Amino acid sequence: LLQNADVSSEIFDLTGRIISTVIQQNLNAGKPSFSWNANNGTSAEPGIYFYRMKAGEEVVTKKLILSK
């Protein structure tokens, strides 16, 4: 992050349903890191998912593969 920003990151299944909110808070400038525990309340099955990260006005969506 180049400056302080409200950051949120969510995990979606292939149907577009939000299955987990990973982070939703204001973060200081720098290189934040966080992880998604797929067994923590979501019981996500192995497969293809998408994550969307919003930081200020910027939005990035990427594919991820969960394997167990």
Secondary structure by P-SEA (a helix, b strand, c coil): cccccbbbbbbbccccccccccccccccccbbbbbbcccccccccbbbbbbbbbcccbbbbbbbbbcc
